[in-house]
Amino acid sequence: MAKVLIKTYGCQMNERDSEQVAQMLIARGHELTTSEKEADVILLNTCSVRDMAEQKALGKMRLLAHHHKGKGKVLGFLGCMAQSRGSELTAKADLVVGTQKFHRVADYVEELLARKAQPSMDDARFSIVDVEPEPGSQEEIRDHSLRPRQSSAFVSVMQGCNMRCTFCIVPQTRGSERSRAIPEIVREVEGLVARGVREVTLLGQIVNLYGRSEFPKVEGKSPFVQLLEAVHGVPGLERLRFTSPHPIGYKADLIEAFSRLPKLAEHVHLPLQSGSDRILKTMHRGYTAEAFVALAEKIRAARPGMAITTDIIVGFPGETEEDFQATREVCRRVRFDNAFIFRYSRRKDTPAAAMEGQLDDATLEARNQDLLELTNAIIREQLETYVGHRVEVLCEGPSKNNPARLTGRTRSNKIVLFEGGEDLIGRMVEVDIQRTSGFCLYGDVVSRLLS
């Protein structure tokens, strides 16, 4: 059996897809490894949202091809970049598999391993490319490979996106919206809870638009709210989250759900992208800055202690200093609990790539740093409000930066570091918060909750 290394770039959807591929390979007797030297198969699950992510994957594959050429290893690209670039990547890799064919990867890997094992194939160049759409592919991301005492898990509920934001390549790489049936999702969550998972995050490109063109409203509730109610009802599940949403999907029924579904965590992601109405219109975002601020206020009013995080793009084509200042003003008004700031990245074949007014790198970097300084100051102030208070934390395991400490998250998705034994991993604990670094919280465990 082969040893397989999977390296993942990009979002939680990519992480979940990689987990599915890993589980299918494990089920066939293959073994995962973190060593490139030991690996018989090296797969890069790629991202196309920004150019930097693509360049990282391409650079990594060039190094792999250079170091492992002629050693019988299988090298492959999976995911979004594989979908968008297709056969042009076969000059660098043996395998190119798109976003609707993750469930085929194990078959293709074994075919390539068998061919490379044939002496007559040593010098022959053979590759497999599969980027064709496949109906029903959204139902194939459902298996999990859990670590011991793993407390949280991602659950894919849909694939694709029907929005047409002018900066985004996702509709081209992920295809149109396709949603899974609620009973199938509930069965997956039940299985996770039976294996010790306490928190699930529902994943979709525009997750709060789940099922809008496939399933009917029931008693005025959207398919997504119906899904939340069904998953909320799973015995033993303690926390429920979802990502990544769109502001236009936060209708009254979803906001109201936060006031009556206690397992829904006090955290929503609300991508702003820009605070300028002119830029928002050019982006095809479908809301104004004032509408966004009003929505944030409604969400916070629905549940005490609600945290709101966001995504923002600086330097969209044609963005003036006035436009940028409008974004800063929305950040000051909403006071996000966390903000992911990105410099605009020109993506081939998107409408924004052909727009006039592309900004230079110096301007992009200056605005990126300026907005980071503003939002980081607000984030620190938000974290300071936790000091001196007791919070519920789901312990995830040792901290990556300091294994001597444990790490977990509050219901509002704040990272908390604390000391304790391994028996706390996978459990809910109460922590008294003592201080903040500006990016996370530090505290002392006072009790272990029943869970």
N, C-alpha and C positions, 0 to 999 in steps of 0.2 A: 504494500500500500504506500501511497505517496505522502510526503510531508508538504503542507500547503501554508504559504504566508499570504495574508490578505491585508493590504494597506488601504485605508479609506480616507478620501478627501471630501470635505464639504459638510452637508447638513445631516440632521438626524435621520432623514429618509435614507440617505446613503448608508449610514450606520446600520439601520434596520435591514436594508437590502444585503449588506455584507454579512450580517448575522444569519440571514436566510441561506445564503450561499454556503457559509461555514457549516451550518447544521446539516445541509444536504450532503456535503462532502464527508462529514463525520459519520453520518448514517450509513455511508458506503464503506466505512472502515478506514478512511484517510485520517491523517493527524494534522492538527494545526501547529504551527511553529512561529516563533518570532525571529528566527535566525535565517538570514538570506543565504548563508553558506550551507545550511542544512536543507533548505527548501528544495523540493523537486518542482514545485509549482509556485509562481509568484504572480498574484493578481492585484492590479491597481484599480480600485473602484473610484471613478473620477467625478469631478464637478466641473460644470461649465458656466456657473453664474458669474464668475469673474475671471479675467484673463490670468491673473496670478495663479489661481488654482490649476488651470490647464497647464501653464508653464512648469509648475512644480511636478505635475504628473509626467509630462513629457521629458523633463530633465531627469527625473528618477528612472524612467524606462531606458533612456539613453545609457545611463550608468549601468543598469542591470544588464542590458544587451552587451555592453563592452566587457563586463567582468565575467559573464556567464555564457558567452557565445561558445557553441560547440560542446557544451557540457550536458546536453540532453535535457535541460530544464524547459518547462513550459512557462512562457511569459504572456500575460494577458491584460488587456484593458477592458474594464466593465463600466457600465453606467452612462452618465450624461455625455461626456466627451466621446466615448465610443459611439453613442447614438448619433451625435452631430457630425463626426468625422469619418466614421465607417471604415471602408477598406483602405483609406489613405494611411491608417495606422498599422497596417500589416507589414510595412517596411521596418517597424520597430518591434512588433509583437506577433506571437503565434495565434492569439485568440482575441477577438473583438466582439463583445456581446453588449447589446443595447439594453435600454431600461425596461423593456417588456419581456426580456428573455432570461432573467436571473435564474429561473427554475430549470433552465436548460444547461447551465454552466457545468454541473457535475458530469453530464453526458459528454460534453465537448472536451472537458479536461481529460477524461478517461480515454477518449478517442485519440487525443494528441499524445498522451503518455504511451499508448499502445504503438502508435506510429514511430515515435522516437526510440522505442525499444527495439525496433527492427533494424538490424545492421545495414540493410540496403537503403535505409532512409537517413543515414547519418548526415549526408551532404545535401539531401533534398530539402527544399523549402516548401513547407505545407502550412497553410493557415486556415482558420475558420472565422468567418464573419457572419454574425446574425444580428441585424438591427431592424428586422421586419416587425410590424405591429402584430400583436397576438390577442384576439378577443379573450376576455376572462383572465388576463394576466394579473389583475388586481387581487384575485382570489388566491394567488400562489405564494404571497408573502405572509405566511401564517405560522411557521415553525420557529422555535426558540432554543438557543443553546445558552442555558443559564449558568452563571457562576454559583459556587456554594454560597448559600444565604443571600443571594441577590434579592434586593428589596424592591427594585423598580424595573419597569420594562416598557418598551415602545410597542405599540400595536398599530400597524398600518391599516387604515380604514378606506383609503381611496388612492387612486393614482391620477396623475395628469392635472391639467389646468386649462380652463376655457377663458380666463382673463387675457387681456391683450395689453398689458403694461408695455410701453414702448421701449423700455430698457432691458426687458427680460427675455431670456432664451428658453426658459423652462417649458412653455407650451410646445416648442419644437423638439425638445429632448425627452419630455415625459408624455407627450400626446394629450388627447382630450380627457376631460373628467370621466372617471369610471369608478363607481363606488361598490363596496362590498355590502352584502345583505346584513342587516342587524343581527339576526340569529347566529350567523357565522362568527361575527365579531364577539358577541357575548360568550360563545363557546370557547373562543380563544382566551378571553379574559378569565373565564372560570378555570381553565386549565393552568393559567399562570398563577392564579391565587392558590390553587391546590398545591403548587410547587413552592409556595412561600412568598410570592410577590405581593406587596402591600400597596403599591402605587403603579398606575399605568398612565401613559401619555398617548393619546390618540393622535396619529400622524396623518397628514394629508397636505398636498401642495397649497390648497385653500380649504383647510379642514372644516371651517364653519359654513362652507357651502356644500358640504357633503350631501349627496343624493338629491340635489335640488331639481335635476332634470330626469331623475329615474324613479323617485318614490314620492307619494303624495303627502300633503300635509294632513295631520290628524288632529282634530279639535283645535285648529289654529296653530299647531306646533309644527315647526319645520322638521324635515328628516333628521337634521343634526341634533336638535333638542330631543327628539324621540330616541336617538342613539344614546345621548347622554343619560337619559332616564333609564334606559335598559341596562347600560353598563353600571350605572350608579346602584342598581338593584342587586348586583352580584354580591352574595354574602362573603364576608372576609376582606373585600376590597376596602381600603381605608382612605385612599386619595385618588383623585381623578384630575388629569390635566389634558390639554390639547394644544397642538401647534402644527403648522403655522397658519394663522387666520388672516383675514382681510377685514378692514374696518366696515365695509359694506355688508359683511355677514353678521355683524352684531345687531340683529333686530331685537325688537321688544321681548320676544319669547326667550331668546338666549340670555339677555340681561336679567330677565325675571328668574331664569333658572338658577342663577347664583344666589338668589335670596331664599330658595327652597330646597336646593340639593346640597346638603352639608358636606358631602364627599368632594364636591368640586372645590379645588384648592383656590385660595385667595390670590390668584395670579393670572393675569391675562397678558398676552403679547398683542400689541396694537401697533403694527408698522405704520409709521408716519410717512417716511420717504422724503417729504419736503414740507415746509411750512408756508410755502408760497403758492397761492392759488393759481398763478400763471403757470408755474412749473408742474403743479399737480395736474392741471388740465392737459399739458403737453405729455405728461407721463401716462395719461388715461387712467387715473386713479379713481375717479368717480365720487370724490368728496372735496369739500373746501377745508381750509384750516379751521374756521369757526365750527364747522360741523364736527370735525375731529375733536376739538377741545370739549364741545358739548357732550360728545359720546363718552369721552374719558370721565367726565363728571358724572354721567349717568351710571357708568360701570362702578365707579367708586362708591356711589350712593347705594348701590344694590347690596354691598357687603362691607362691613367694617374691616379695615386693615387690608384692603385690596391693593396689591402691587401691580403696576403697569410697566411693562418693558416695551422697547420699540426697535425698529430698524430705520436708519436714515442714510440717504445717499447725498453726498456733497459733490458739487461740481457737475450736475447734469447739464447737458448742452444748453447754452444760452443763459445759464444761471448768473444773474447779476449780483452785485454786492447787496442790493436791496432785497433780492430773493433770499439770499443767504441769511440776512439779518431777520427776515420773517421766520425762517426755520429756528433760529436762536430764540426768538420770542416765544414760539410755541413750546420749546423745551423749558423755558423759564416758567411758563404758565402751567403746563401739565406736570412738571417735576417727575420725570420718569425714574423708576427704581433701578433701571439699567437701560443702557442704550448701545446698540451695535452700529457704529459709524463706519460707512464704507465710502471710499472715493469712487466716483463713477468709473465703471469699466466698460469700454466700448466692446460690444458683442456683435460679431458678424451676423448679418441678415436680420438684425433687429431694427425697427424704425429709427431709434435714437442714434444708431451708428452713422446714419446718413444725414443727420441734422446739422445745420450750421451752428457755429458758436461753440465748437469743442474747446474745452478749457485746457490750458497748459498744465503740465505736471506740478509746477511750482505753486500755482493757484490751488490746485486740488489738494496738495499736501498742507498748505497753509490753512485752508478752511477745515480740513480734516482735524488738524491739531487744535485749532481754535475751538471747534465744537466738542472735541474730546475733553478739553480743559473745563468747559462749561458743564457738560453732563457729568463728568467725574466729580466735580465739586458738589453737584446736587445729589448724586448717588451717595457720597460720603455723609452728607447731611441726613439723608434718609436712613442710612445705617445707624447713625448716632442715636436715632430715636429708639432703637432696640436695646441700647445699653441700659442695664438695670432692670430689664424685664425677663420674664421666664417664657420660653418658647418651646413648642413641640417640634422635635427634629426626627426625621427618619434617617437612621444611621446607615450609610452606604458602604463604609469600609475604611481602610487606612487612607490618609491623605497622600496624594501623588507627590507632593512637594516635601512632606515630612511624615514618613510611615509610622513614626512614633505617636502621631496623633490620629484620631478618627475624624471623619468628615461626614456631613449630612446636610440636609436641606430643610428649611422651615416650610410651612404651608405656602408662604409667600415667595418661595424659591430662593431664599437667601442662603448662602453657603455658610455653614457653621463648623468650626474646628474645636475639638475638645479631646480630653484624655479619657481613656477607658479600656476595658478588656474586649477581647474578640467576641465575647458573649453578647455584646451590644449590637454587633453587625446584623443588619436586617430587622432591627427592632425600632420601635418608637421610644424616644427618651425625652425627658424634660431637661432643658438646659437653661441655667441662669447666665445671661449674656454679660460679660465683664468689659469687653472693649471691642473696637473695630479697627481694622487696618485701612479702611477706606474701600476695600473690595470684598471683604468677608468679615464674619463675626467670630469672636472667641468667647468660650464660656466653660462652665463647669456643670457636669451632669448631676442632677439632684434626685432623679428617680427614673426607673424604667417603666414605661407604660405597658399595660397588658395588650398584647397584640400577637 
